[in-house]
Amino acid sequence: MASPRRPARPVRFEDPARNAAYWARIERIVDSAPPLTDEQRAVIRTAFHQPESRRAAA
């Protein structure tokens, strides 16, 4: 039976040490990136709030 708890992050690699190193690298990349501008946030928000019919047409 599968566990009802989901991991905090997907398992990228079966080796736990390699998986932890992968996510540590991702965190370093994200932490070093500049913050999003209001315009960038608006573009992302708009992309995720499109009606299904417009997504299907794309």
ABEGO torsion letter per residue (X at the ends): XBBABBBABBBABABAAAAAAAAAAAAAAAAABBBBBAAAAAAAAAAAABBAAAAAAX
